[in-house]
Amino acid sequence: MTKIIHTEKAPAAIGPYVQAVDLGNLVLTSGQIPVNPATGEVPSDIVAQARQSLENIKAIVEQAGLHVADIVKTTVFVKDLNQFAVVNAEYERFFKENNHPNFPARSCVEVARLPKDVGIEIEAIAVRK
């Protein structure tokens, strides 16, 4: 049975989708853009955008009763792959701070445009052990 995951600690969906679905052993998040759920603001700096997107994913995964350490796969969409090094450094910092035992598998692709003209969007898959 599929369960819908929703938390006020991550931005509400801005279209016909949900924040995440819980399939029992897997939680799949929708792509998270760097919108602060409390203020609706988007940081201008790509490093802060990466952190906010990751914090939004963390809130959703925790709402499902899991932890950042349970994330097994991410997909990162960036508007400018020239910013990959600074995004990658923030990504590494986030997973180390949240005690991930390794790092998740990851894909990173450059895209022409993202919702609200943000610089990054990240989605994740977490596994319930």
LOKOLDREN-813833 format. One record per residue: residue number from 0; x, y, z of N, C-alpha, C, O, CB in turn. Coordinates in steps of 0.001 Angstrom, whole numbers, padded with zeros to 6 digits. Glycine has a CB too. Layout:
N
NUM  X  Y  Z  X  Y  Z  X  Y  Z  X  Y  Z  X  Y  Z
...
***
This chain:
129
0  000836  -001184  000000  000000  000000  000000  000884  001251  000000  001854  001331  000754  -000953  -000004  001220
1  000555  002198  -000824  001293  003448  -000910  000745  004449  000084  -000466  004650  000181  001234  004017  -002327
2  001651  005076  000825  001277  006110  001786  001882  007424  001303  003036  007463  000877  001763  005753  003243
3  001111  008481  001370  001578  009804  000985  002276  010447  002178  001758  010421  003295  000401  010688  000484
4  003447  011022  001940  004199  011703  002989  004057  013208  002792  004244  013718  001687  005700  011276  002977
5  003728  013907  003865  003621  015362  003829  004120  015931  005155  003818  015406  006226  002155  015810  003550
6  004885  017006  005061  005332  017724  006245  005312  019224  005966  005567  019669  004847  006747  017262  006670
7  005008  019980  006996  005059  021439  006888  006510  021939  006938  006775  023115  006692  004231  022089  008018
8  007437  021039  007256  008852  021410  007359  009569  021395  006003  010778  021613  005926  009560  020468  008319
9  008814  021137  004955  009323  021200  003577  008280  021957  002768  007113  022003  003156  009598  019749  002968
10  008684  022548  001653  007723  023319  000859  006576  022447  000358  006759  021277  000025  008425  023978  -000324
11  005407  023042  000316  004246  022344  -000245  004455  022161  -001741  005151  022950  -002381  002926  023128  000037
12  003861  021139  -002283  003935  020902  -003722  003320  022092  -004460  002305  022642  -004033  003209  019577  -004107
13  003945  022479  -005565  003421  023605  -006348  002752  023114  -007628  002592  023867  -008589  004550  024595  -006690
14  002373  021870  -007626  001705  021271  -008783  000986  020005  -008361  000815  019755  -007167  002716  020967  -009910
15  000564  019205  -009327  -000184  017981  -009026  000744  016812  -008668  000849  015836  -009411  -001061  017599  -010220
16  001399  016932  -007537  002279  015882  -007034  002339  015981  -005519  001801  016920  -004932  003702  015991  -007654
17  002990  015018  -004890  003133  014989  -003429  004605  015122  -003070  005472  014944  -003925  002537  013676  -002828
18  004888  015434  -001818  006280  015569  -001380  007027  014237  -001487  008201  014198  -001856  006334  016088  000066
19  006333  013157  -001160  006960  011831  -001231  005888  010756  -001151  004759  010995  -000723  008003  011643  -000094
20  006284  009565  -001579  005448  008389  -001395  006258  007354  -000617  007458  007184  -000835  004957  007816  -002770
21  005576  006674  000285  006174  005632  001101  005598  004309  000612  004397  004063  000723  005898  005860  002640
22  006468  003462  000069  006034  002180  -000474  006234  001037  000516  006120  -000133  000151  006781  001882  -001755
23  006530  001375  001759  006773  000358  002779  008257  000210  003027  008752  000547  004103  006168  -000986  002366
24  008976  -000299  002024  010420  -000430  002190  011196  000704  001518  012388  000872  001774  010881  -001758  001636
25  010530  001480  000661  011167  002600  -000024  010368  003879  000157  009137  003861  000158  011333  002292  -001508
26  011077  004983  000310  010463  006311  000302  011097  007065  -000852  012317  007211  -000920  010661  007072  001680
27  010251  007545  -001760  010717  008298  -002921  010227  009730  -002798  009024  009983  -002741  010224  007653  -004251
28  011170  010666  -002759  010766  012064  -002657  010590  012661  -004043  011206  012218  -005012  011796  012873  -001853
29  009755  013655  -004117  009705  014487  -005309  010923  015396  -005267  011549  015556  -004220  008365  015312  -005391
30  011253  015985  -006393  012368  016912  -006435  012117  018087  -005504  011026  018656  -005479  012604  017401  -007862
31  013130  018437  -004748  013019  019545  -003794  013854  020727  -004276  015072  020635  -004429  013473  019103  -002376
32  013167  021826  -004507  013862  023055  -004851  014149  023810  -003552  013557  023501  -002518  013021  023928  -005848
33  015038  024784  -003592  015490  025438  -002362  014566  026526  -001825  014983  027665  -001617  016820  026026  -002592
34  013328  026165  -001609  012365  027095  -001013  012342  026856  000487  012141  025729  000941  010934  026917  -001632
35  012549  027911  001251  012438  027819  002697  010959  027661  003031  010168  028547  002708  013059  029077  003406
36  010560  026558  003669  009137  026325  003914  008502  027329  004870  007290  027540  004823  008944  024946  004455
37  009294  027948  005730  008763  028914  006691  008518  030280  006068  007572  030980  006429  009708  029055  007860
38  009385  030652  005124  009311  032011  004572  008917  032069  003107  008472  033110  002623  010622  032687  004740
39  009078  030950  002392  008818  030937  000960  009952  031525  000141  009857  031622  -001083  007559  031683  000670
40  011026  031919  000815  012148  032552  000125  013115  031522  -000439  013214  030397  000049  012884  033490  001067
41  013829  031945  -001489  014862  031132  -002122  016186  031880  -001984  016283  033034  -002403  014521  030838  -003634
42  017209  031247  -001405  018504  031917  -001312  019068  032186  -002710  018792  031435  -003646  019495  031067  -000487
43  019846  033243  -002852  020416  033553  -004161  021690  032756  -004427  022010  032485  -005584  020707  035044  -004266
44  022412  032381  -003395  023675  031667  -003507  023438  030175  -003768  022603  029558  -003106  024510  031860  -002232
45  024160  029598  -004719  023957  028188  -005070  024303  027247  -003924  023682  026191  -003799  024789  027832  -006284
46  025271  027594  -003088  025617  026742  -001947  024453  026706  -000959  024082  025639  -000471  026909  027250  -001249
47  023883  027865  -000669  022721  027930  000228  021515  027237  -000401  020712  026626  000305  022374  029399  000561
48  021386  027328  -001715  020292  026632  -002402  020457  025118  -002257  019488  024406  -001996  020247  027028  -003902
49  021687  024633  -002427  021930  023195  -002279  021574  022745  -000863  020925  021715  -000679  023409  022853  -002599
50  022002  023523  000142  021717  023168  001530  020218  023157  001792  019716  022236  002436  022411  024142  002484
51  019494  024157  001307  018050  024215  001544  017338  023042  000884  016435  022455  001480  017475  025537  001025
52  017727  022697  -000325  017115  021535  -000995  017356  020268  -000189  016448  019452  -000030  017677  021368  -002426
53  018569  020096  000318  018899  018921  001125  018152  018924  002455  017708  017872  002915  020402  018858  001374
54  018010  020092  003078  017247  020184  004336  015768  019841  004091  015120  019232  004943  017376  021614  004952
55  015251  020230  002944  013860  019887  002605  013709  018370  002461  012731  017791  002934  013423  020600  001292
56  014674  017737  001809  014650  016277  001683  014728  015629  003064  013996  014683  003355  015816  015784  000790
57  015609  016137  003901  015754  015599  005255  014423  015657  006007  014039  014686  006659  016836  016376  006029
58  013726  016774  005921  012443  016924  006619  011423  015896  006132  010666  015336  006925  011890  018344  006420
59  011411  015658  004846  010458  014695  004273  010807  013278  004695  009933  012516  005109  010439  014797  002736
60  012078  012925  004592  012515  011583  004976  012245  011337  006464  011813  010251  006849  014017  011392  004663
61  012500  012340  007289  012224  012198  008719  010732  012077  008998  010335  011355  009913  012795  013383  009484
62  009903  012766  008231  008450  012638  008392  008012  011190  008128  007036  010711  008703  007705  013613  007433
63  008742  010516  007260  008450  009109  006959  009030  008164  008006  008878  006947  007894  008995  008745  005585
64  009691  008712  009020  010260  007888  010085  011653  007368  009769  012137  006448  010428  009356  006733  010366
65  012294  007945  008774  013643  007525  008389  014643  008633  008701  014283  009667  009264  013696  007158  006886
66  015889  008408  008334  016962  009360  008586  017749  009599  007301  017637  008837  006340  017894  008852  009712
67  018535  010652  007297  019404  010930  006150  020270  009711  005837  020531  009425  004669  020296  012168  006426
68  020714  008996  006856  021555  007814  006662  020845  006709  005879  021493  005787  005384  022002  007277  008004
69  019519  006797  005766  018746  005794  005028  018616  006126  003542  018066  005334  002777  017367  005658  005637
70  019118  007289  003131  019045  007674  001714  020066  006863  000932  021249  006836  001271  019297  009208  001527
71  019590  006199  -000124  020468  005334  -000914  020747  005883  -002313  021682  005434  -002975  019859  003958  -001028
72  019943  006851  -002770  020118  007385  -004126  019591  008802  -004176  018538  009106  -003616  019396  006501  -005178
73  020335  009671  -004854  019853  011024  -005111  020044  011339  -006591  020895  010768  -007272  020595  012066  -004218
74  019235  012252  -007050  019432  012834  -008372  019473  014338  -008164  018581  014924  -007550  018292  012408  -009392
75  020526  014950  -008687  020750  016386  -008539  020620  017017  -009921  021294  016615  -010870  022159  016691  -007899
76  019748  018002  -010015  019561  018750  -011257  020113  020153  -011016  019665  020842  -010099  018036  018789  -011698
77  021072  020580  -011822  021645  021915  -011673  021500  022686  -012981  021537  022115  -014071  023133  021832  -011252
78  021335  023992  -012839  021210  024846  -014015  022567  025154  -014633  022656  025443  -015827  020500  026140  -013651
79  023619  025095  -013832  024955  025431  -014319  025957  024428  -013760  026329  024495  -012589  025347  026883  -013921
80  026384  023513  -014593  027314  022476  -014150  028684  023046  -013777  029492  022353  -013159  027473  021429  -015237
81  028949  024288  -014143  030179  024943  -013707  030191  025156  -012196  031250  025383  -011612  030348  026280  -014423
82  029029  025085  -011564  028925  025241  -010105  028983  023900  -009375  028761  023828  -008167  027628  025962  -009747
83  029282  022847  -010119  029283  021505  -009541  030220  021379  -008344  029851  020757  -007348  029671  020496  -010593
84  031406  021944  -008411  032382  021785  -007321  031850  022328  -005995  031998  021671  -004965  033692  022493  -007678
85  031237  023506  -005999  030732  024066  -004746  029478  023336  -004275  029267  023173  -003073  030437  025555  -004913
86  028652  022902  -005211  027468  022098  -004853  027931  020775  -004262  027400  020327  -003246  026546  021853  -006099
87  028915  020151  -004892  029437  018876  -004427  030008  018989  -003014  029811  018094  -002192  030506  018366  -005386
88  030707  020073  -002732  031280  020273  -001396  030180  020404  -000346  030303  019847  000745  032180  021523  -001378
89  029117  021125  -000656  028005  021278  000294  027267  019957  000475  026863  019612  001585  027026  022371  -000186
90  027096  019233  -000603  026458  017913  -000577  027250  016978  000344  026669  016294  001187  026361  017314  -002018
91  028569  016952  000181  029423  016119  001025  029301  016527  002495  029169  015673  003372  030888  016215  000566
92  029347  017835  002759  029224  018357  004129  027904  017906  004764  027883  017457  005910  029315  019905  004130
93  026805  018030  004013  025489  017663  004520  025443  016193  004934  024996  015872  006035  024421  017946  003466
94  025900  015307  004061  025812  013875  004382  026753  013484  005517  026424  012594  006302  026126  013040  003145
95  027904  014119  005621  028802  013849  006750  028192  014350  008055  028245  013655  009070  030177  014508  006519
96  027612  015555  008039  026969  016110  009242  025815  015243  009725  025524  015193  010920  026464  017524  008966
97  025168  014572  008802  024018  013738  009137  024378  012264  009258  023517  011389  009164  022941  013911  008098
98  025674  012004  009470  026173  010661  009786  025788  009584  008776  025462  008456  009147  025676  010259  011125
99  025831  009946  007499  025585  008927  006479  026780  007979  006487  027922  008439  006497  025368  009570  005051
100  026544  006665  006484  027658  005714  006585  028599  005742  005380  029778  005414  005520  027115  004322  006755
101  028118  006115  004232  028900  006259  003004  028392  007538  002363  028281  008570  003024  028757  004994  002028
102  028096  007471  001121  027318  008491  000426  026325  007739  -000427  026591  006609  -000835  028225  009460  -000439
103  025181  008344  -000706  024231  007669  -001592  024785  007579  -003021  025674  008341  -003402  022876  008412  -001591
104  024257  006655  -003788  024494  006672  -005225  023900  007989  -005728  022958  008513  -005134  023851  005404  -005956
105  024451  008524  -006821  023971  009836  -007257  024128  010001  -008754  025074  009505  -009365  024716  010950  -006530
106  023180  010705  -009318  023285  011212  -010679  023215  012717  -010570  022515  013250  -009709  022157  010638  -011624
107  023942  013413  -011445  023885  014871  -011477  023825  015293  -012936  024683  014922  -013737  025117  015519  -010743
108  022807  016068  -013272  022639  016506  -014653  022386  018003  -014713  021775  018587  -013818  021493  015747  -015322
109  022866  018606  -015783  022593  020014  -016041  021286  020102  -016823  021046  019338  -017758  023773  020694  -016823
110  020455  021048  -016419  019165  021251  -017074  019034  022704  -017511  019715  023584  -016985  018000  020858  -016133
111  018163  022946  -018468  017997  024298  -018993  017290  025217  -018007  017628  026395  -017896  017226  024256  -020292
112  016309  024678  -017292  015526  025527  -016396  014861  024670  -015327  014537  023504  -015553  014464  026331  -017184
113  014667  025272  -014162  014008  024603  -013044  012859  025472  -012541  012831  026673  -012812  015017  024308  -011900
114  011903  024879  -011806  010793  025672  -011275  011288  026882  -010483  012287  026805  -009768  009904  024802  -010390
115  010591  027971  -010618  010911  029232  -009930  012297  029759  -010292  012851  030599  -009583  010822  029040  -008422
116  012852  029266  -011392  014184  029674  -011862  015282  029478  -010824  016240  030250  -010784  014155  031117  -012277
117  015152  028453  -009984  016190  028151  -009001  017389  027520  -009701  017305  027155  -010874  015647  027210  -007893
118  018495  027393  -008988  019698  026835  -009569  019874  025342  -009368  020755  024731  -009973  020857  027526  -009019
119  019022  024735  -008499  019205  023321  -008163  017886  022695  -007723  017019  023365  -007163  020263  023161  -007057
120  017757  021422  -007984  016650  020605  -007488  017235  019234  -007182  018051  018714  -007943  015455  020516  -008533
121  016811  018649  -006060  017348  017347  -005652  016185  016441  -005257  015256  016863  -004569  018367  017497  -004467
122  016257  015188  -005707  015295  014180  -005284  016049  013017  -004654  017242  012841  -004901  014423  013698  -006479
123  015364  012232  -003849  016041  011152  -003115  015174  009916  -002992  013946  009968  -003060  016442  011627  -001732
124  015859  008814  -002810  015216  007535  -002487  015857  007048  -001189  017081  006977  -001073  015380  006464  -003666
125  015016  006718  -000224  015488  006174  001049  014914  004776  001236  013825  004466  000754  015090  007099  002237
126  015654  003954  001934  015212  002573  002147  014975  002327  003640  015750  002749  004498  016259  001567  001587
127  013887  001636  003905  013555  001243  005288  014148  -000143  005505  013801  -001089  004797  011979  001249  005553
128  015030  -000260  006471  015740  -001527  006706  014992  -002421  007645  015451  -003522  007947  017118  -001273  007254
***
